[in-house]
Every structure is written in structure tokens, then in C-alpha cells.
């Protein structure tokens, strides 16, 4: 696995803020979506296709909220 992009997800009760950053730290995508299964699946599929990303090359990061 060669990480080429990072997906940072800020989680709240109602929304997810999704930001995609390349290895140089440049933000290539930002989106705020509803925190539900349908929105997550639809948005991630669309984002991955739009930026021609492969799941095996992307590191997903979320904060630990305890």
C-alpha cells in the first residue's frame, strides 16, 4: 500500500466534514454531508470517482471522541 492522499473526517452528531489532502498538504476536496449511511456511501463513491482515487492508496483519519 502506497498512501497518496489523506481523507480527514470531522464527525459530529448530524454532519461529517470530509476533506481530502494530497501528500504535499494541498486540499483537493472539501464537503459537508449528513451523518447517515446513505449520504456517506453516495458521497464517498462520488468523491473517489471524481478524483480517481483508489481506496488502497488513501488513508482515512478521524478523531477519537471517547
Order of alpha helices (4+ residues) and beta strands (2+ residues): beta-beta-beta-alpha-beta
